[in-house]
Amino acid sequence: MLDRFFLLPIGLSAAPLAWLAVVALGCYHGLNPGMGWLLAVSNGLQARRGQAVFAAFLPIGAGHFLAMAVALLPFAVLSAYFSRLHDVSIAAGLVLVAFGLLKLIRRRHPRFLARIRPHHIALWSALMATAHGAGLMLLPAFLALCSGSSAVHGSMLALLEQSAGAAFAVALVHTAAMLAVGSLIAWLVYRFWGLRVLHRSWFNLDLIWAAALLLSGSIALAS
């Protein structure tokens, strides 16, 4: 059961653009200091050793994966009730557009996220990713993967298993890409660049993210 859950019949060749989008979004999240690498740098500076930078990414990754899976699983369940994912895709597009508009209107991070204690890193990571709508951004790629195999699985149970497995696989691949980029950025900042790089040359990732949410939601609705 477990091997069928993760070794999906959806291979890389079946939907290469969808998997590319999953990895690219993971890299983008790894680049964003709000997703965890800034906290990892802080952890290293407090401990005064480089190993502490990478140690922080285990709970950061666990929290990020949890946020991705929680966002995708409801749509995985819904997809089991549609041989065609048209209605689910419309719902996902509307959610993305609404969240993108919310991010444009309210650009500040929720204040309660700043009060998460350092030893609650995994919880902080999950809440931060949820607040950014990170899991929602994966919906178009996830639905593309599901639609490519829904006709193959005739029974409702097989389709539900396939959709849930796809949700976990997407969350896992995405989180791995986020950790790879985030840990690299954190190490470079800790070892070479310093925190001053955020003041000198960092760009507004939140504004780009809000625009990307709107664009993805609009594409999902149009298609």
Backbone as a chain_set.jsonl record, in Angstrom:
{"seq": "MLDRFFLLPIGLSAAPLAWLAVVALGCYHGLNPGMGWLLAVSNGLQARRGQAVFAAFLPIGAGHFLAMAVALLPFAVLSAYFSRLHDVSIAAGLVLVAFGLLKLIRRRHPRFLARIRPHHIALWSALMATAHGAGLMLLPAFLALCSGSSAVHGSMLALLEQSAGAAFAVALVHTAAMLAVGSLIAWLVYRFWGLRVLHRSWFNLDLIWAAALLLSGSIALAS", "coords": {"N": [[0.832, -1.209, 0.0], [1.882, 1.266, 0.891], [4.041, 1.611, -0.86], [2.732, 1.835, -3.299], [1.489, 4.155, -2.811], [3.331, 6.22, -3.002], [4.991, 5.633, -5.203], [3.976, 6.625, -7.884], [1.757, 6.18, -10.732], [1.961, 8.354, -12.276], [4.363, 9.503, -14.082], [7.454, 11.302, -14.699], [7.573, 11.857, -17.4], [4.914, 11.959, -18.075], [3.752, 14.352, -17.245], [5.608, 16.685, -17.571], [5.835, 19.517, -17.433], [4.212, 20.191, -15.299], [5.549, 18.992, -13.112], [7.91, 20.419, -13.309], [6.998, 22.949, -12.641], [6.326, 22.498, -9.971], [8.86, 22.028, -8.812], [10.119, 24.469, -9.47], [8.587, 26.327, -8.017], [9.217, 25.44, -5.487], [11.934, 26.114, -5.388], [11.661, 28.873, -5.522], [10.329, 29.406, -3.108], [12.357, 28.596, -1.399], [14.166, 30.633, -1.859], [12.923, 32.796, -0.716], [13.217, 34.742, 2.147], [11.305, 34.801, 4.13], [10.295, 32.253, 4.291], [11.971, 30.648, 5.749], [14.892, 30.516, 5.595], [16.064, 32.748, 6.726], [15.483, 32.466, 9.408], [16.995, 30.186, 9.864], [19.58, 31.185, 9.521], [19.632, 32.945, 11.684], [19.491, 31.072, 13.718], [21.974, 29.835, 13.427], [23.7, 31.991, 13.976], [23.111, 32.512, 16.648], [23.889, 30.124, 17.862], [26.502, 30.128, 17.099], [27.798, 28.461, 15.26], [28.218, 26.713, 12.186], [26.822, 24.32, 11.731], [24.41, 24.583, 13.002], [22.903, 26.127, 11.34], [22.071, 24.428, 9.248], [20.794, 22.516, 10.778], [18.42, 23.686, 11.506], [16.813, 23.394, 9.306], [15.551, 20.942, 9.197], [13.182, 20.864, 10.947], [12.01, 23.089, 9.696], [11.574, 22.184, 7.084], [9.815, 20.059, 7.653], [7.584, 21.431, 8.646], [6.925, 22.977, 6.391], [6.319, 21.009, 4.488], [4.082, 19.88, 5.737], [2.273, 22.023, 5.582], [1.961, 22.202, 2.793], [0.819, 19.689, 2.166], [-1.572, 19.749, 3.647], [-2.917, 21.802, 2.335], [-3.289, 20.702, -0.197], [-4.591, 18.212, 0.074], [-7.485, 18.402, 0.557], [-8.392, 19.057, -2.043], [-7.52, 16.816, -3.346], [-9.24, 14.888, -2.338], [-11.664, 15.925, -3.293], [-11.23, 15.66, -6.022], [-11.591, 12.997, -6.464], [-14.25, 12.677, -6.843], [-14.865, 13.575, -9.303], [-14.721, 12.735, -12.623], [-13.782, 14.335, -14.553], [-11.822, 17.19, -13.965], [-12.839, 19.712, -14.047], [-14.633, 21.347, -12.509], [-13.315, 21.387, -10.035], [-10.952, 22.627, -10.762], [-11.836, 25.189, -11.426], [-12.688, 26.07, -8.906], [-10.221, 26.026, -7.56], [-8.834, 27.968, -9.039], [-10.326, 30.289, -8.448], [-9.845, 30.489, -5.698], [-7.085, 30.983, -5.699], [-6.954, 33.47, -7.064], [-8.412, 35.083, -5.27], [-6.782, 34.92, -2.999], [-4.449, 36.05, -3.968], [-5.294, 38.707, -4.427], [-5.819, 39.41, -1.787], [-3.224, 39.335, -0.721], [-2.101, 41.473, -2.09], [-3.564, 43.615, -1.1], [-3.251, 43.468, 1.694], [-0.236, 43.562, 2.772], [1.389, 43.099, 4.912], [2.866, 40.725, 7.146], [1.019, 38.405, 9.165], [0.743, 39.331, 12.573], [0.867, 37.495, 14.634], [2.566, 35.519, 13.786], [5.092, 36.435, 14.272], [5.411, 36.01, 16.901], [5.937, 33.398, 17.422], [7.762, 31.021, 19.19], [11.316, 30.268, 19.155], [11.837, 27.479, 19.46], [9.689, 26.308, 18.353], [9.879, 25.772, 15.629], [8.998, 24.135, 13.475], [6.205, 24.387, 13.59], [6.039, 27.137, 13.176], [7.063, 27.299, 10.552], [5.091, 25.899, 9.099], [2.849, 27.541, 9.556], [3.73, 29.948, 8.427], [4.097, 29.258, 5.716], [1.458, 28.624, 5.111], [0.212, 31.106, 5.54], [1.32, 32.518, 3.431], [0.067, 31.347, 1.323], [1.297, 29.253, 0.041], [0.846, 26.503, -0.459], [-1.502, 26.637, -1.949], [-0.611, 27.657, -4.349], [0.451, 25.491, -5.6], [-1.67, 24.116, -6.619], [-2.596, 24.302, -9.424], [-0.566, 22.792, -10.788], [-0.76, 20.364, -9.44], [-3.42, 19.561, -10.053], [-3.149, 19.248, -12.771], [-1.559, 16.983, -12.865], [-3.302, 15.099, -11.752], [-5.442, 15.097, -13.584], [-4.283, 13.941, -15.75], [-4.292, 11.252, -15.231], [-6.735, 10.413, -14.327], [-8.592, 9.204, -15.987], [-7.621, 6.675, -16.277], [-7.96, 5.309, -13.927], [-10.633, 3.603, -12.885], [-12.31, 3.061, -10.617], [-13.708, 4.661, -7.699], [-12.251, 4.478, -5.31], [-9.669, 3.826, -6.174], [-9.054, 6.135, -7.606], [-9.149, 8.047, -5.579], [-7.018, 7.164, -3.974], [-4.934, 7.524, -5.791], [-5.045, 10.328, -6.152], [-4.564, 11.309, -3.559], [-2.012, 10.258, -3.164], [-0.646, 11.64, -5.164], [-0.836, 14.228, -4.144], [0.786, 14.07, -1.827], [3.209, 13.413, -3.03], [3.732, 15.659, -4.642], [3.936, 17.615, -2.627], [6.183, 16.638, -1.31], [8.285, 16.668, -3.26], [8.297, 19.388, -3.867], [8.959, 20.514, -1.344], [11.519, 19.449, -1.01], [12.933, 20.811, -3.029], [12.65, 23.418, -2.074], [14.075, 23.266, 0.349], [16.655, 22.714, -0.599], [17.41, 25.063, -2.019], [16.92, 27.01, -0.043], [18.627, 26.25, 2.091], [21.094, 26.599, 0.871], [21.109, 29.397, 0.361], [20.905, 30.301, 3.012], [23.348, 29.398, 4.107], [25.207, 30.828, 2.56], [24.569, 33.456, 3.294], [25.077, 33.327, 6.042], [27.791, 32.577, 6.095], [29.223, 34.177, 4.221], [27.898, 36.533, 3.003], [26.366, 37.995, 4.944], [23.798, 39.61, 6.977], [23.333, 42.092, 5.972], [22.857, 42.026, 3.282], [20.16, 41.871, 2.86], [19.26, 44.462, 3.199], [20.663, 45.848, 1.268], [20.405, 44.722, -1.388], [18.206, 43.03, -1.691], [15.074, 41.957, -3.107], [11.544, 42.754, -3.565], [9.859, 40.173, -2.681], [7.319, 39.49, -1.827], [5.514, 41.087, -3.258], [5.945, 40.153, -5.858], [5.092, 37.549, -5.422], [2.334, 37.858, -4.835], [1.433, 38.795, -7.31], [2.027, 36.549, -8.843], [0.276, 34.66, -7.741], [-2.2, 35.736, -8.542], [-1.893, 35.583, -11.337], [-1.606, 32.791, -11.755], [-4.066, 31.859, -10.78], [-5.807, 33.095, -12.599], [-5.012, 31.892, -14.999], [-5.697, 29.245, -14.432], [-8.493, 29.481, -14.283], [-9.071, 30.359, -16.884], [-8.27, 28.19, -18.425]], "CA": [[0.0, 0.0, 0.0], [2.713, 2.463, 1.016], [4.838, 1.807, -2.065], [1.828, 2.323, -4.331], [1.079, 5.504, -2.434], [4.33, 7.195, -3.409], [5.477, 5.315, -6.544], [2.753, 6.901, -8.624], [1.78, 5.933, -12.168], [2.212, 9.621, -12.956], [5.801, 9.671, -14.202], [7.934, 12.609, -15.119], [7.257, 12.059, -18.81], [3.478, 12.16, -18.249], [3.406, 15.763, -17.029], [6.89, 17.319, -17.22], [5.676, 20.927, -17.091], [3.639, 20.258, -13.951], [6.622, 18.719, -12.152], [8.838, 21.544, -13.379], [6.384, 24.027, -11.861], [6.442, 22.127, -8.556], [10.248, 22.257, -8.411], [10.411, 25.898, -9.574], [7.962, 26.992, -6.872], [10.016, 25.082, -4.323], [13.139, 26.951, -5.424], [11.248, 30.243, -5.189], [10.092, 29.454, -1.669], [13.656, 28.536, -0.736], [14.787, 31.941, -2.002], [12.199, 33.759, 0.116], [13.669, 34.677, 3.553], [10.163, 34.582, 5.011], [9.955, 30.834, 4.353], [12.766, 29.89, 6.703], [16.35, 30.569, 5.652], [16.467, 33.807, 7.644], [15.443, 31.853, 10.738], [18.141, 29.276, 9.952], [20.763, 32.025, 9.747], [19.548, 33.401, 13.071], [19.818, 29.925, 14.557], [23.418, 29.658, 13.353], [24.37, 33.099, 14.65], [22.943, 32.355, 18.09], [24.702, 28.991, 18.31], [27.877, 30.409, 16.681], [28.383, 27.344, 14.519], [27.543, 26.522, 10.915], [25.925, 23.174, 11.735], [23.091, 25.001, 13.488], [22.156, 26.656, 10.197], [21.436, 23.307, 8.553], [19.932, 21.796, 11.717], [17.107, 24.336, 11.546], [16.019, 23.085, 8.123], [14.751, 19.729, 9.396], [11.825, 21.268, 11.331], [11.462, 24.0, 8.681], [11.07, 21.339, 6.009], [8.645, 19.318, 8.135], [6.456, 22.351, 8.694], [6.56, 23.363, 5.023], [5.652, 19.852, 3.893], [2.766, 19.768, 6.354], [1.419, 23.068, 5.02], [1.652, 21.84, 1.405], [-0.084, 18.545, 2.154], [-2.879, 20.171, 4.157], [-3.573, 22.608, 1.304], [-3.594, 19.905, -1.385], [-5.411, 17.03, 0.33], [-8.93, 18.587, 0.287], [-8.626, 18.993, -3.48], [-7.328, 15.414, -3.727], [-10.5, 14.208, -2.019], [-12.682, 16.405, -4.236], [-10.966, 15.164, -7.368], [-12.083, 11.629, -6.554], [-15.666, 12.711, -7.175], [-15.008, 14.126, -10.648], [-13.891, 12.108, -13.645], [-13.117, 15.503, -15.126], [-11.508, 18.082, -12.853], [-13.197, 21.076, -14.462], [-15.208, 22.103, -11.39], [-12.28, 21.573, -9.025], [-10.008, 23.61, -11.294], [-12.45, 26.513, -11.282], [-12.619, 26.418, -7.479], [-8.823, 26.327, -7.237], [-8.501, 29.253, -9.651], [-10.959, 31.358, -7.676], [-9.128, 30.608, -4.427], [-5.803, 31.624, -5.981], [-7.195, 34.889, -7.369], [-8.817, 35.747, -4.033], [-5.627, 35.027, -2.102], [-3.542, 37.023, -4.561], [-5.828, 40.035, -4.127], [-5.62, 39.649, -0.358], [-1.812, 39.642, -0.498], [-1.838, 42.812, -2.606], [-4.208, 44.592, -0.228], [-2.631, 43.37, 3.022], [1.114, 43.063, 2.503], [2.09, 42.77, 6.152], [2.704, 39.38, 7.684], [0.241, 38.368, 10.404], [1.606, 39.618, 13.716], [1.032, 36.351, 15.538], [3.676, 34.707, 13.318], [6.322, 36.959, 14.854], [5.489, 35.627, 18.317], [6.25, 31.976, 17.548], [9.048, 30.835, 19.862], [12.311, 29.601, 18.301], [11.807, 26.021, 19.51], [8.503, 25.867, 17.628], [10.227, 26.101, 14.25], [8.153, 23.406, 12.521], [4.899, 25.042, 13.596], [6.23, 28.441, 12.538], [7.222, 27.082, 9.119], [3.79, 25.539, 8.54], [1.985, 28.721, 9.591], [4.238, 30.927, 7.476], [3.771, 28.795, 4.368], [0.003, 28.752, 4.951], [-0.102, 32.525, 5.428], [1.736, 32.954, 2.102], [-0.68, 30.649, 0.283], [2.268, 28.465, -0.718], [0.223, 25.274, -0.928], [-2.49, 26.955, -2.971], [0.087, 27.907, -5.604], [0.74, 24.198, -6.214], [-2.898, 23.484, -7.089], [-2.66, 24.057, -10.873], [0.319, 21.683, -11.155], [-1.327, 19.137, -8.861], [-4.602, 19.175, -10.82], [-2.681, 18.776, -14.074], [-1.11, 15.608, -12.663], [-4.466, 14.247, -11.518], [-6.255, 14.991, -14.788], [-3.599, 13.077, -16.708], [-4.422, 9.832, -14.905], [-8.045, 10.103, -13.773], [-9.322, 8.32, -16.881], [-7.057, 5.334, -16.169], [-8.475, 4.672, -12.716], [-12.083, 3.622, -12.989], [-13.016, 3.045, -9.35], [-13.571, 5.838, -6.853], [-11.201, 4.24, -4.321], [-8.375, 3.927, -6.855], [-8.839, 7.54, -7.936], [-8.85, 8.744, -4.329], [-5.658, 6.789, -3.591], [-4.04, 8.184, -6.733], [-5.031, 11.767, -5.901], [-3.878, 11.545, -2.284], [-0.601, 9.987, -3.391], [-0.102, 12.755, -5.938], [-0.717, 15.376, -3.243], [1.968, 13.888, -0.985], [4.4, 13.456, -3.88], [3.957, 17.062, -5.007], [4.417, 18.302, -1.43], [7.527, 16.152, -0.99], [9.229, 17.194, -4.257], [8.337, 20.842, -3.677], [9.694, 20.802, -0.117], [12.938, 19.138, -1.245], [13.513, 21.918, -3.797], [12.701, 24.572, -1.176], [15.168, 23.066, 1.306], [17.939, 22.806, -1.3], [17.712, 26.471, -2.284], [16.935, 27.744, 1.22], [19.845, 25.943, 2.863], [22.216, 27.228, 0.181], [21.051, 30.836, 0.63], [21.204, 30.509, 4.431], [24.78, 29.201, 4.329], [25.922, 31.942, 1.939], [24.348, 34.639, 4.129], [25.77, 33.114, 7.322], [29.246, 32.425, 5.959], [29.897, 35.142, 3.364], [27.233, 37.79, 2.685], [25.877, 38.729, 6.109], [22.405, 40.043, 6.91], [23.217, 43.383, 5.287], [22.418, 41.826, 1.909], [18.722, 42.12, 2.818], [19.048, 45.9, 3.087], [21.335, 46.408, 0.096], [20.063, 44.265, -2.734], [17.102, 42.073, -1.774], [13.931, 42.505, -3.83], [10.242, 42.57, -2.922], [9.327, 38.879, -3.072], [5.89, 39.417, -1.53], [4.787, 41.69, -4.371], [6.038, 39.183, -6.952], [4.278, 36.389, -5.047], [0.923, 38.211, -5.004], [1.172, 38.83, -8.751], [2.061, 35.166, -9.333], [-0.988, 34.036, -7.325], [-3.248, 36.241, -9.432], [-1.667, 35.049, -12.675], [-1.901, 31.347, -11.749], [-5.516, 31.694, -10.65], [-6.438, 33.503, -13.855], [-4.726, 30.846, -15.99], [-6.513, 28.08, -14.081], [-9.871, 29.774, -14.665], [-9.164, 30.467, -18.34], [-8.082, 26.877, -19.054]], "C": [[0.865, 1.257, 0.0], [3.537, 2.7, -0.236], [3.987, 2.299, -3.219], [1.432, 3.764, -4.08], [2.044, 6.55, -2.971], [4.91, 6.912, -4.803], [4.298, 5.41, -7.493], [2.886, 6.493, -10.085], [1.958, 7.213, -12.955], [3.718, 9.835, -13.001], [6.156, 11.07, -14.644], [7.553, 12.892, -16.564], [5.781, 12.344, -19.035], [3.085, 13.619, -18.113], [4.666, 16.527, -16.651], [6.749, 18.775, -16.804], [5.112, 21.091, -15.685], [4.714, 20.017, -12.897], [7.65, 19.831, -12.142], [8.308, 22.717, -12.57], [6.499, 23.756, -10.364], [7.847, 22.415, -8.037], [10.577, 23.75, -8.42], [9.806, 26.674, -8.41], [8.705, 26.664, -5.579], [11.282, 25.916, -4.242], [12.807, 28.386, -5.042], [11.007, 30.384, -3.69], [11.4, 29.371, -0.885], [14.385, 29.861, -0.788], [14.176, 32.975, -1.066], [12.659, 33.662, 1.579], [12.527, 34.411, 4.522], [9.77, 33.128, 5.157], [10.917, 30.024, 5.224], [14.259, 30.115, 6.727], [16.857, 31.679, 6.561], [16.465, 33.3, 9.085], [16.61, 30.895, 10.93], [19.44, 30.041, 10.184], [20.794, 32.516, 11.19], [19.924, 32.28, 14.036], [21.329, 29.687, 14.581], [24.182, 30.744, 14.082], [24.264, 32.973, 16.167], [23.815, 31.226, 18.628], [26.189, 29.174, 17.998], [28.565, 29.2, 16.054], [27.526, 27.083, 13.268], [26.561, 25.367, 10.904], [24.513, 23.557, 12.165], [22.238, 25.586, 12.371], [21.386, 25.529, 9.512], [20.499, 22.524, 9.471], [18.531, 22.38, 11.746], [16.22, 23.905, 10.384], [15.231, 21.784, 8.25], [13.342, 20.088, 9.869], [11.197, 22.248, 10.336], [10.855, 23.193, 7.536], [9.833, 20.56, 6.416], [7.416, 20.212, 8.168], [5.979, 22.748, 7.307], [5.823, 22.226, 4.322], [4.234, 19.691, 4.439], [1.801, 20.792, 5.76], [1.016, 22.739, 3.583], [0.61, 20.725, 1.361], [-1.484, 18.935, 2.608], [-3.634, 20.984, 3.116], [-4.025, 21.763, 0.126], [-4.592, 18.778, -1.134], [-6.915, 17.255, 0.13], [-9.26, 18.521, -1.198], [-8.397, 17.589, -4.016], [-8.598, 14.615, -3.467], [-11.588, 14.623, -2.995], [-12.484, 15.807, -5.62], [-11.455, 13.737, -7.555], [-13.551, 11.571, -6.954], [-15.929, 13.301, -8.554], [-14.119, 13.358, -11.609], [-13.16, 13.171, -14.446], [-12.955, 16.52, -14.011], [-11.873, 19.53, -13.153], [-13.685, 21.908, -13.29], [-14.171, 22.378, -10.306], [-11.277, 22.626, -9.478], [-10.55, 25.028, -11.179], [-12.373, 26.973, -9.828], [-11.202, 26.799, -7.082], [-8.404, 27.674, -7.809], [-9.073, 30.422, -8.89], [-10.251, 31.585, -6.344], [-7.797, 31.327, -4.629], [-5.962, 33.117, -6.249], [-7.549, 35.657, -6.103], [-7.628, 35.935, -3.1], [-4.607, 36.021, -2.642], [-3.992, 38.452, -4.301], [-5.632, 40.401, -2.661], [-4.176, 40.014, -0.06], [-1.443, 41.027, -1.015], [-2.397, 43.883, -1.676], [-3.542, 44.633, 1.143], [-1.257, 42.739, 2.869], [1.873, 42.693, 3.769], [1.846, 41.328, 6.538], [1.828, 39.443, 8.937], [1.139, 38.493, 11.625], [1.837, 38.395, 14.602], [2.176, 35.444, 15.086], [4.997, 35.16, 13.922], [6.488, 36.528, 16.308], [5.728, 34.133, 18.515], [7.642, 31.81, 18.153], [10.006, 30.033, 18.989], [12.23, 28.079, 18.31], [10.54, 25.447, 18.876], [8.696, 26.103, 16.129], [9.302, 25.407, 13.251], [6.766, 24.032, 12.435], [4.982, 26.392, 12.902], [6.316, 28.291, 11.026], [5.89, 26.755, 8.456], [2.861, 26.747, 8.487], [2.428, 29.768, 8.568], [3.899, 30.532, 6.045], [2.272, 28.91, 4.095], [-0.398, 30.202, 4.754], [0.275, 33.085, 4.062], [0.907, 32.319, 0.982], [0.207, 29.76, -0.563], [1.651, 27.185, -1.271], [-0.791, 25.513, -2.031], [-1.84, 27.13, -4.338], [0.408, 26.598, -6.327], [-0.486, 23.555, -6.85], [-2.953, 23.284, -8.603], [-1.79, 22.883, -11.322], [-0.24, 20.358, -10.648], [-2.527, 18.648, -9.667], [-4.226, 18.692, -12.211], [-2.205, 17.328, -13.981], [-2.293, 14.662, -12.506], [-5.272, 14.033, -12.794], [-5.615, 14.076, -15.82], [-3.793, 11.603, -16.435], [-5.818, 9.447, -14.448], [-8.829, 9.146, -14.665], [-8.846, 6.872, -16.76], [-7.675, 4.592, -14.996], [-9.996, 4.764, -12.713], [-12.784, 3.737, -11.653], [-12.745, 4.294, -8.535], [-12.424, 5.679, -5.865], [-9.821, 4.371, -4.964], [-8.048, 5.374, -7.184], [-8.488, 8.344, -6.689], [-7.422, 8.443, -3.874], [-4.639, 7.489, -4.486], [-3.912, 9.676, -6.418], [-4.307, 12.099, -4.605], [-2.38, 11.296, -2.43], [0.067, 11.096, -4.174], [0.103, 13.972, -5.057], [0.529, 15.271, -2.375], [3.251, 13.96, -1.81], [4.745, 14.883, -4.276], [4.522, 17.827, -3.815], [5.853, 17.908, -1.111], [8.569, 16.725, -1.957], [9.401, 18.697, -4.09], [9.179, 21.209, -2.452], [11.178, 20.52, -0.284], [13.624, 20.259, -2.019], [13.655, 23.159, -2.921], [13.868, 24.457, -0.204], [16.534, 23.205, 0.632], [18.338, 24.26, -1.521], [17.836, 27.252, -0.976], [18.194, 27.498, 2.03], [21.079, 26.564, 2.207], [22.259, 28.728, 0.462], [21.432, 31.118, 2.081], [22.691, 30.385, 4.707], [25.586, 30.359, 3.744], [25.784, 33.215, 2.769], [25.128, 34.512, 5.429], [27.282, 33.176, 7.164], [29.908, 33.582, 5.223], [29.195, 36.513, 3.294], [26.885, 38.632, 3.905], [24.459, 39.233, 5.897], [22.23, 41.373, 6.183], [22.759, 43.238, 3.849], [20.924, 42.082, 1.775], [18.415, 43.601, 2.653], [19.605, 46.454, 1.777], [20.688, 46.014, -1.217], [18.898, 43.296, -2.81], [15.888, 42.732, -2.408], [12.635, 42.101, -3.147], [9.602, 41.266, -3.401], [7.828, 38.779, -2.828], [5.055, 39.991, -2.66], [4.789, 40.756, -5.581], [5.128, 37.988, -6.684], [2.792, 36.679, -5.232], [0.547, 38.236, -6.484], [1.146, 37.423, -9.337], [0.8, 34.417, -8.953], [-2.12, 34.442, -8.25], [-3.115, 35.634, -10.83], [-2.029, 33.572, -12.75], [-3.398, 31.097, -11.638], [-6.239, 32.05, -11.933], [-6.23, 32.462, -14.949], [-5.575, 29.609, -15.732], [-7.981, 28.275, -14.482], [-10.035, 29.786, -16.178], [-9.069, 29.105, -19.018], [-9.188, 25.904, -18.688]], "O": [[0.631, 2.188, -0.77], [3.726, 3.845, -0.646], [4.453, 3.092, -4.037], [1.084, 4.501, -5.003], [1.628, 7.644, -3.352], [5.282, 7.847, -5.512], [3.698, 4.4, -7.861], [3.992, 6.461, -10.624], [2.093, 7.171, -14.178], [4.292, 10.313, -12.023], [5.294, 11.903, -14.923], [7.245, 14.03, -16.918], [5.414, 12.907, -20.067], [2.174, 14.078, -18.801], [4.785, 16.979, -15.512], [7.467, 19.231, -15.914], [5.485, 22.017, -14.965], [4.789, 20.743, -11.906], [8.205, 20.158, -11.093], [9.071, 23.403, -11.891], [6.742, 24.673, -9.58], [8.011, 22.979, -6.955], [11.23, 24.25, -7.503], [10.443, 27.58, -7.873], [8.81, 27.504, -4.685], [11.664, 26.375, -3.166], [13.568, 29.04, -4.329], [11.429, 31.364, -3.077], [11.54, 29.997, 0.165], [15.14, 30.191, 0.126], [14.847, 33.928, -0.668], [12.509, 32.607, 2.194], [12.74, 33.864, 5.604], [8.993, 32.788, 6.049], [10.7, 28.828, 5.419], [14.874, 29.928, 7.776], [17.953, 31.575, 7.111], [17.333, 33.658, 9.881], [17.159, 30.797, 12.027], [20.298, 29.602, 10.95], [21.84, 32.506, 11.838], [20.593, 32.513, 15.043], [21.896, 29.375, 15.628], [25.191, 30.47, 14.731], [25.211, 33.287, 16.888], [24.404, 31.341, 19.703], [27.035, 28.474, 18.553], [29.748, 28.948, 16.284], [26.302, 27.213, 13.287], [25.576, 25.4, 10.167], [23.538, 22.933, 11.746], [21.009, 25.552, 12.434], [20.195, 25.661, 9.231], [19.523, 21.935, 9.006], [17.56, 21.66, 11.981], [14.999, 24.035, 10.464], [14.313, 21.556, 7.461], [12.375, 19.653, 9.244], [9.98, 22.239, 10.15], [9.751, 23.488, 7.077], [8.903, 20.411, 5.624], [6.33, 19.797, 7.764], [4.777, 22.848, 7.065], [4.823, 22.454, 3.642], [3.301, 19.401, 3.69], [0.649, 20.469, 5.47], [-0.129, 22.966, 3.191], [-0.363, 20.805, 0.612], [-2.473, 18.501, 2.017], [-4.856, 20.877, 3.015], [-5.043, 22.07, -0.494], [-5.358, 18.422, -2.029], [-7.579, 16.377, -0.421], [-10.302, 17.984, -1.574], [-8.997, 17.199, -5.017], [-8.987, 13.77, -4.274], [-12.35, 13.783, -3.474], [-13.452, 15.485, -6.31], [-11.708, 13.311, -8.681], [-14.04, 10.518, -7.361], [-17.082, 13.506, -8.935], [-12.9, 13.327, -11.438], [-12.061, 12.941, -14.952], [-13.86, 16.693, -13.196], [-11.294, 20.458, -12.588], [-13.225, 23.031, -13.083], [-14.143, 23.464, -9.726], [-10.806, 23.427, -8.671], [-9.807, 25.959, -10.869], [-12.034, 28.123, -9.551], [-10.994, 27.772, -6.357], [-7.7, 28.438, -7.149], [-8.4, 31.435, -8.699], [-10.075, 32.724, -5.911], [-7.422, 32.181, -3.825], [-5.2, 33.933, -5.729], [-7.045, 36.758, -5.883], [-7.482, 36.989, -2.48], [-3.975, 36.748, -1.877], [-3.172, 39.315, -3.99], [-5.321, 41.544, -2.329], [-3.916, 40.898, 0.757], [-0.573, 41.688, -0.449], [-1.781, 44.931, -1.486], [-3.299, 45.71, 1.688], [-1.133, 41.515, 2.839], [2.909, 42.033, 3.691], [0.774, 40.774, 6.296], [1.885, 40.418, 9.686], [2.177, 37.837, 11.706], [2.882, 38.276, 15.243], [2.71, 34.681, 15.891], [5.92, 34.359, 14.07], [7.569, 36.661, 16.881], [5.723, 33.65, 19.648], [8.601, 32.407, 17.664], [9.573, 29.215, 18.177], [12.517, 27.44, 17.298], [10.347, 24.232, 18.866], [7.788, 26.576, 15.446], [8.869, 26.028, 12.28], [6.215, 24.19, 11.346], [4.095, 26.751, 12.128], [5.709, 29.071, 10.292], [5.587, 27.269, 7.379], [2.166, 26.957, 7.493], [1.593, 30.398, 7.92], [3.465, 31.367, 5.252], [1.862, 29.251, 2.985], [-1.241, 30.509, 3.911], [-0.366, 34.018, 3.578], [1.032, 32.711, -0.178], [-0.076, 29.528, -1.738], [1.902, 26.82, -2.419], [-0.93, 24.698, -2.942], [-2.435, 26.795, -5.362], [0.615, 26.599, -7.54], [-0.359, 22.551, -7.55], [-3.323, 22.198, -9.049], [-2.219, 22.071, -12.142], [-0.196, 19.349, -11.352], [-2.644, 17.453, -9.937], [-4.9, 17.829, -12.774], [-2.419, 16.538, -14.901], [-2.294, 13.56, -13.055], [-5.734, 12.924, -13.062], [-6.303, 13.5, -16.663], [-3.498, 10.773, -17.295], [-6.075, 8.269, -14.201], [-9.639, 8.361, -14.171], [-9.582, 5.945, -17.1], [-7.889, 3.382, -15.064], [-10.572, 5.841, -12.562], [-13.779, 4.456, -11.557], [-11.688, 4.912, -8.658], [-11.696, 6.637, -5.605], [-8.911, 4.954, -4.376], [-6.899, 5.798, -7.057], [-7.626, 9.222, -6.736], [-6.699, 9.342, -3.444], [-3.616, 7.983, -4.013], [-2.809, 10.223, -6.416], [-3.53, 13.052, -4.549], [-1.57, 12.042, -1.88], [1.209, 11.459, -3.893], [1.102, 14.678, -5.197], [1.25, 16.252, -2.199], [4.259, 14.499, -1.353], [5.912, 15.275, -4.251], [5.471, 18.597, -3.961], [6.65, 18.746, -0.688], [9.614, 17.211, -1.525], [10.515, 19.216, -4.163], [10.014, 22.111, -2.518], [12.011, 21.261, 0.237], [14.759, 20.623, -1.711], [14.655, 23.872, -3.006], [14.572, 25.437, 0.042], [17.464, 23.752, 1.224], [19.474, 24.646, -1.243], [18.749, 28.062, -0.818], [18.765, 28.431, 2.594], [21.999, 27.001, 2.897], [23.32, 29.274, 0.765], [22.185, 32.051, 2.359], [23.245, 31.183, 5.463], [26.544, 30.821, 4.364], [26.747, 33.965, 2.934], [25.766, 35.467, 5.872], [27.975, 33.759, 7.998], [31.038, 33.946, 5.55], [29.836, 37.542, 3.505], [27.087, 39.846, 3.901], [23.973, 39.278, 4.766], [21.113, 41.741, 5.817], [22.317, 44.214, 3.243], [20.458, 42.468, 0.702], [17.415, 43.96, 2.032], [19.072, 47.424, 1.238], [20.445, 46.866, -2.071], [18.612, 42.777, -3.889], [15.692, 43.939, -2.263], [12.616, 41.233, -2.275], [8.889, 41.252, -4.404], [7.134, 38.058, -3.545], [4.001, 39.446, -2.991], [3.767, 40.587, -6.246], [4.474, 37.476, -7.593], [2.06, 35.827, -5.736], [-0.521, 37.76, -6.869], [0.341, 37.131, -10.222], [0.295, 33.621, -9.744], [-2.905, 33.603, -8.692], [-4.106, 35.221, -11.431], [-2.684, 33.142, -13.699], [-3.939, 30.227, -12.321], [-7.192, 31.37, -12.315], [-7.138, 32.177, -15.729], [-6.104, 28.997, -16.66], [-8.628, 27.344, -14.962], [-11.028, 29.279, -16.699], [-9.697, 28.875, -20.052], [-9.175, 24.757, -19.136]]}, "num_chains": 1, "name": "protein.A"}
